[in-house]
């Protein structure tokens, strides 16, 4: 004996499946956005640290050149 499933029951199960699938996709999308936000913040932090290091190296080089020029001047 095979059980017949009414079209209304099939529709109800189909809608429930689609709703669960949509919720799952929404949760996955939110997790991806959160992860991407952290990736962006890490990349921005790396850029800021690199620029800060470049500025510090430039200042150090400028002071080094300035101290050399003072040493080279005859008194």
C-alpha positions, 0 to 999 in steps of 0.5 A: 500500500502506497501512501498518497500525499495530498497536494496541500501537504506537498505545498506545505512541505515545499514552502517549509523547505524553501523558508528553511533554505532562505534562513540558512542562506541569510545566516551564511550571508551574514557570517560572510559579511562579518568575516569580510568586515574583519578581513577589511579591518585587518588589511586596513590595519596592515596599511596603516602600520606600513605607512607609519613605519615608512614615515618613521624610516623617513624621519630617521633617514632625514635625521641621519643625513642631518647629523652627517651634514653637521659632522662634515661642516668644518669649524 
